[in-house]
């Protein structure tokens, strides 16, 4: 992730949930908010309902890779949080990727 840093603080996530825009599918939810910083910041969240640690980490790795391979298509200067839902555990990689791109397009952060 060349252009992206991580969101790590709880207050940053809470601010994004409260004041950001969101779009959802059955597999994932994407929250975004314009920031005054150069580059994007990414946060990933996968709840315990998805499964045990091994399963959650696999979903998190897939979502991070989907973001990494498509970050050049996203507009600059946004905070983005991707939330993995329970159905993301069994979803195919291609389905997750198409969901992510369609949600980013719906939120207006896709450059195409």
TORDO-435061 format. One record per residue (C-alpha): residue number from 1; residue in one letter; chain; x, y, z. Coordinates in nm, 4 decimals, decimal comma. Layout:
BEGIN
     i   aa   ch          u          v          w
   NUM    A    A          X          Y          Z
...
This chain:
BEGIN
     i   aa   ch          u          v          w
     1    X    A     0,0000     0,0000     0,0000
     2    X    A     0,2155     0,2777    -0,1356
     3    X    A    -0,0195     0,5691    -0,0832
     4    X    A    -0,2002     0,4594     0,2300
     5    X    A    -0,1371     0,4655     0,6033
     6    X    A    -0,3357     0,2827     0,8688
     7    X    A    -0,6185     0,4058     1,0887
     8    X    A    -0,5498     0,2660     1,4337
     9    X    A    -0,7067     0,4862     1,6979
    10    X    A    -1,0549     0,4121     1,8272
    11    X    A    -1,1604     0,7780     1,8085
    12    X    A    -1,0667     0,7878     1,4389
    13    X    A    -1,2941     0,4906     1,3677
    14    X    A    -1,5773     0,6378     1,5762
    15    X    A    -1,5523     0,9746     1,3986
    16    X    A    -1,5696     0,8021     1,0630
    17    X    A    -1,8735     0,5954     1,1648
    18    X    A    -2,0523     0,9050     1,2965
    19    X    A    -1,9679     1,1649     1,0328
    20    X    A    -1,8669     0,9680     0,7246
    21    X    A    -2,0693     0,8342     0,4349
    22    X    A    -2,1361     0,4623     0,4105
    23    X    A    -2,2513     0,2045     0,1603
    24    X    A    -2,3139    -0,1641     0,2195
    25    X    A    -2,3623    -0,4999     0,0532
    26    X    A    -2,4271    -0,8340     0,2166
    27    X    A    -2,0535    -0,9006     0,2424
    28    X    A    -1,8902    -0,5704     0,3344
    29    X    A    -1,9585    -0,2133     0,4422
    30    X    A    -1,7392     0,0786     0,3326
    31    X    A    -1,7252     0,4051     0,5265
    32    X    A    -1,5407     0,7073     0,3878
    33    X    A    -1,4794     1,0671     0,4831
    34    X    A    -1,2771     1,3404     0,3183
    35    X    A    -0,9672     1,4335     0,5169
    36    X    A    -0,7256     1,7215     0,4879
    37    X    A    -0,4248     1,4915     0,4601
    38    X    A    -0,2437     1,3884     0,1460
    39    X    A    -0,2940     1,0211     0,0703
    40    X    A    -0,5552     0,7869     0,2084
    41    X    A    -0,5850     0,6128     0,5421
    42    X    A    -0,7319     0,2639     0,5699
    43    X    A    -0,8963     0,0853     0,8598
    44    X    A    -1,0182    -0,2743     0,8577
    45    X    A    -1,2711    -0,4228     1,0970
    46    X    A    -1,3937    -0,7801     1,1187
    47    X    A    -1,6153    -0,8689     1,4145
    48    X    A    -1,6061    -1,1827     1,6245
    49    X    A    -1,9326    -1,3051     1,4710
    50    X    A    -1,7371    -1,3815     1,1538
    51    X    A    -1,5442    -1,6570     1,3293
    52    X    A    -1,2390    -1,7320     1,5361
    53    X    A    -0,9086    -1,5467     1,4941
    54    X    A    -0,7833    -1,7534     1,1997
    55    X    A    -1,1005    -1,6899     0,9999
    56    X    A    -1,1131    -1,3182     1,0888
    57    X    A    -0,7502    -1,2708     0,9909
    58    X    A    -0,8075    -1,4457     0,6576
    59    X    A    -1,0982    -1,2117     0,5804
    60    X    A    -0,8854    -0,9141     0,6888
    61    X    A    -0,5969    -1,0217     0,4633
    62    X    A    -0,8321    -1,0578     0,1660
    63    X    A    -0,9851    -0,7150     0,2224
    64    X    A    -0,6413    -0,5553     0,2617
    65    X    A    -0,5241    -0,7152    -0,0644
    66    X    A    -0,8371    -0,5999    -0,2480
    67    X    A    -0,7701    -0,2469    -0,1290
    68    X    A    -0,3990    -0,2668    -0,2173
    69    X    A    -0,4584    -0,3841    -0,5736
    70    X    A    -0,7212    -0,1145    -0,6353
    71    X    A    -0,5863     0,1823    -0,4389
    72    X    A    -0,4574     0,3510    -0,7550
    73    X    A    -0,8213     0,3758    -0,8706
    74    X    A    -0,9351     0,5651    -0,5587
    75    X    A    -0,9448     0,9409    -0,5117
    76    X    A    -0,6803     1,0927    -0,2873
    77    X    A    -0,7371     1,2422     0,0582
    78    X    A    -0,9921     1,0061     0,2151
    79    X    A    -1,0192     0,8027     0,5325
    80    X    A    -1,1671     0,4624     0,4445
    81    X    A    -1,2891     0,1867     0,6750
    82    X    A    -1,3891    -0,1538     0,5397
    83    X    A    -1,6031    -0,3703     0,7666
    84    X    A    -1,6220    -0,7426     0,6942
    85    X    A    -1,9638    -0,8916     0,7603
    86    X    A    -2,0404    -1,2545     0,8458
    87    X    A    -2,1093    -1,3473     0,4822
    88    X    A    -1,7611    -1,2286     0,3797
    89    X    A    -1,6233    -1,5433     0,5451
    90    X    A    -1,7606    -1,7663     0,2677
    91    X    A    -1,7543    -1,5163    -0,0197
    92    X    A    -1,5244    -1,5649    -0,3166
    93    X    A    -1,2400    -1,3184    -0,3683
    94    X    A    -1,3861    -1,1890    -0,6957
    95    X    A    -1,7213    -1,1220    -0,5329
    96    X    A    -1,5570    -0,9264    -0,2506
    97    X    A    -1,3548    -0,7252    -0,5002
    98    X    A    -1,6561    -0,6385    -0,7161
    99    X    A    -1,8507    -0,5430    -0,4016
   100    X    A    -1,5677    -0,3135    -0,2908
   101    X    A    -1,5419    -0,1416    -0,6285
   102    X    A    -1,9181    -0,0950    -0,6602
   103    X    A    -1,9394     0,0532    -0,3086
   104    X    A    -1,6512     0,2910    -0,3792
   105    X    A    -1,8267     0,3992    -0,6966
   106    X    A    -2,1482     0,4533    -0,5034
   107    X    A    -1,9615     0,6690    -0,2496
   108    X    A    -1,7939     0,8706    -0,5239
   109    X    A    -1,4341     0,7902    -0,4336
   110    X    A    -1,3582     0,5902    -0,7494
   111    X    A    -1,1559     0,7829    -1,0095
   112    X    A    -1,3106     0,6138    -1,3113
